[in-house]
Each structure stands twice: as C-alpha cells, then as structure tokens.
C-alpha cells in the first residue's frame, strides 16, 4: 500500500521522511542524480535530487527514479512538488498529475509519499485525491496530512485553579 499525505513545505515535513527533489541545488555542479545522507538524531537522514537529464524522455526518467527509490529501500518520502513544474513545463497540477501517471504504474512498494503544497494546497490535494480514487494500491490518508495543525479549542468558563498548601495539608508548619 502506498499512503499519500501533504505538508506545507519540506521544512515542515517530519525529519524522518527522506526529501525528494527534481532539481539540483543551485550551487551543485553535478548534472546527474545526487544523493545526500548524514546521521541525525532520529537515524540516517536522506535527500535525493533526481533531475531530468538533457535529451531524456519523461518515461525513462521516471523508470530510473522508481528503480532508484526501490534500491534505496526508503519507505518515507517528502516530495518537492513544485520542482515538477520545470520538469514537465506545465502548471503545477498538470505536472504533478503527469508525474503520477508515469510513476505509480511502475512503483509498487509499501511506502508513504508526502507532497509539499506551498500555497497550492487545493491543487495538490485534488491530484492526490484523483490518484486515490483511480489506483487500488494508493490511499490518501489524513494521518499524513501535515498541513492540518491540531489545536485545542479555547476553554471557556474554566474553573479557577485551586492551590493547595502542601505543608498545611501534611500538618507541618512552614519554617518549622
């Protein structure tokens, strides 16, 4: 089963999720895929940058990406959704949908993919929901919706706090 979720941005995704981007960092001179890993408080941290190569078609790119992710045996990924706009040269929702149309038929591994929405929560959510409806092995889970912040409702008419004098209750005088 592939579980899908949402996050506002890569920084708000839990650190246990490996980061997946489709554009190399600006200062990087390499043209091929780039994998970074370093020890962290909760285990090994991962970043995979998998750009479309010059003269490479989208289908072969996605097949290589799928094989790479399977080979890394990482099961939790936080996807930089907005990088796909440069890969497909389409609006965000169509870029994401195109990527999924190519990727999901070739990727069959129990995992969680959380997609960064930025200010486009509605667009990304619609695409993920369409995958959920269409693919039998994909499930959009509210458990992985990190865009929703759980807050406690304000407590109205809270009774006043009672302060107990522990020493008095024990029968001991202060300073005795």
N, C-alpha and C positions, 0 to 999 in steps of 0.2 A: 504494500500500500504506500502510495506517495501522498503525504499530507502537505497541504499548502497553507501559507499564512501571509500576514502583512506586517510591515514595520514602516515607520515614518522615514527613516534613513538608516544607513549602515551602522551609524554610531549608536542608534537606539535598539539595535538588534542584540540579543544576548551574545556575549563573547564566545560562548561555546559553539556558535554557528560559524563555520568557515565562510569567508567572504568570496563571492564570485563576481568578477567584473569582466567586461568585454572590451575594455580599452586599457592600454598600458598607462601606468603613472607618467606624468609629464616629464619627469627627469630620467626616465628609463630609456636606455639606448637600444635594448633588445627589440627585435621585431616579432619574435615568436612568443608562445605562451610563457608565462612567468609564474612560478610557484614560490611563495614565501612561507616559512614556518619558523616559529620560535616558541620557547617554553613560556607558559603563562601560569597564573595562579590556579586555573581550573584545568590544566593539562596543556597539550600542544595546541597552538593557535595557527590557523591557516588562512592564506589569501591566494586565490588563483585568478590570474588575469589571462583571459583567453581571447585575444583579438582575432578578427577575421584577417587572414593573410592576403596579401596582394594576389590577385588573379585566382583566388579560391572561391568556389561556389558555396552558397549557404548550406547545402545538403552535406557536403563533405566536411565542412567546418563543424556542423552540429554532430555528425557521427564521431569525429575526433574528440569533441568536447564530452560527449556521452561516455566514450571509452576512457577518457582521462579521469572523469569523476568516478566511474566504477573502479578504475585501477587504484585510485587514492583511498578507496573504501571509507570515504567520509559520508556520513548519513545526514548531516545537518548543514544546509547552505543558506546564506543570506545573499540574495541576488541584487546586483546593482541594475535595476530595471532600465534606468534612463540611458545606460550605455548602448542599449539595443537600438536606439533611435539612429545613432551613427552607423551601426552595422547594416540596418535594413533601409535607411534613408526614407523612413515612413513616420507618421505620427506615432506617439508612444503606444497607444492601444493596439494599433495595427502591427507595430514592430514586435510587441510582446506576443500577440496572437500568432504572428508568423513564426517566431522562435518556437513557441509551444507546439504548433502544428508540425514542425520538423523534429523537435526534440523528444516529445513524450512517446511517440511510437517506438523509439529506439532505447529509451531509458526505462528499465524495469528493475528497480531496486528499492527496497523499503527505505524510505528517507523522508526528510522534511525540507521543503523549499519555502523560504520566507522572502517575499518580494518587497523591496523598498519602493514606497509610493511617492515620496516627496509631497508635493501639493496636488497630486493626481490620484488620490485615494479612490475616487469613484471609478475612474477609467481602469485602473489596475484591478480593482475588485470585480468589475464586470468581466474582464478577461479570465480571471481565475475561476469565477463562477461558471463561465461557459465551459472551461476545461472539466470542472467538477461534474457538470451535467452530461458532458459528452463521453468522458473517459471513465470506464468502470473501476480503474485502479487509482484514481485521483480523488482526493477528498479535501474540500476547503473546510478547515477547522477553526472555530472561534478560539480554541485553546492557543493557537499560534497567531492570533491577531494582536500584535503588539502595538497597534495604533490606538487601541482602546485602553484608556487608563482607568483603572479601578480606583474610585474614590469613595470614601464613606460619606453618606449623606449627612448634612449637619444635624446634630442632635438638638431638638427643640425641647424646651422646658426640662432641661437636665436638672435633677435634684442637686441641691448643694452638697458638696463633699463634706463628709464628716471626718474631723480629725480626732484621732484618739490619742490620749496621753498615755503612752505605753507604761511609763513608770507609775502613774496613778492606778492603772488597771492591775498592775502587779503588786500594788500595796507598798511600793518603795517611794520614799520621798526623794525629790531631786536634791542633789548635793549631799545626801546622807551617806 
